[in-house]
Amino acid sequence: MNDHDKEEIGKVAGMGAGMLGGARLGQLVIPIPIVGSFAGAVVGGALGSEAGKRAGKVILDAGTGFLDGIRGRRPEADSA
């Protein structure tokens, strides 16, 4: 998996999380049925997408390193 793939995965995950949180917050801020949820989801999705794109690679690299440690694999740089 290359860095671009990791960014795309983070982008989609961040967008989903942002949309859910944004819809919830939007409904609190704009208490008009559907309108508040929709507006919040749009804003939350955009913000979450950018945050996920930036953090996706870091999170996936950390998870891979953690699992490799559990499996007893050494990073490529150490095995040379």
C-alpha positions in Angstrom: 0.0 0.0 0.0 1.5 3.3 -1.1 1.2 6.7 0.5 -1.5 7.9 -1.9 -3.7 4.9 -1.0 -3.2 5.6 2.7 -4.2 9.2 2.2 -7.3 8.2 0.3 -8.4 5.7 3.0 -7.9 8.4 5.6 -9.8 10.9 3.5 -12.9 8.6 3.2 -12.8 7.7 6.9 -12.4 11.3 8.0 -15.2 12.4 5.7 -17.6 9.7 7.2 -16.7 10.6 10.8 -17.0 14.3 10.0 -20.4 13.9 8.4 -21.8 12.0 11.3 -20.4 14.5 13.9 -21.3 17.5 11.8 -24.9 16.3 11.3 -25.3 16.0 15.0 -23.7 19.4 15.8 -25.6 21.0 12.9 -28.9 19.8 14.3 -28.1 21.4 17.6 -27.0 24.7 16.1 -29.8 24.9 13.4 -32.9 23.2 15.0 -34.8 23.1 11.7 -35.5 19.4 10.8 -33.2 18.2 7.9 -31.7 21.6 7.3 -29.4 21.6 10.4 -28.3 18.0 9.9 -27.6 18.5 6.2 -25.6 21.8 6.7 -23.6 20.2 9.5 -22.9 17.1 7.5 -21.6 19.1 4.6 -19.3 21.2 6.7 -18.3 18.3 8.9 -17.6 16.1 5.8 -15.3 18.7 4.2 -13.4 19.3 7.4 -13.2 15.6 8.3 -12.0 14.8 4.8 -9.0 17.2 5.0 -8.2 16.1 8.5 -8.4 12.4 7.5 -6.2 12.9 4.5 -3.5 14.4 6.6 -3.7 11.9 9.5 -4.5 8.8 7.4 -1.0 7.9 6.5 0.3 8.5 10.0 -2.4 6.3 11.6 -2.0 3.5 9.1 1.8 3.5 9.4 1.5 3.3 13.2 -1.0 0.5 13.0 1.1 -1.5 10.6 4.2 -1.0 12.8 2.2 -2.1 15.8 1.0 -5.3 14.1 4.4 -6.0 12.8 5.8 -5.8 16.3 3.2 -8.2 17.6 4.0 -10.6 14.8 7.7 -10.4 15.5 8.6 -8.8 12.2 11.4 -6.3 12.1 11.2 -3.1 10.1 13.0 -3.2 6.8 15.6 -0.6 7.9 16.7 -2.7 10.9 17.0 -6.0 8.9 19.6 -4.7 6.5 
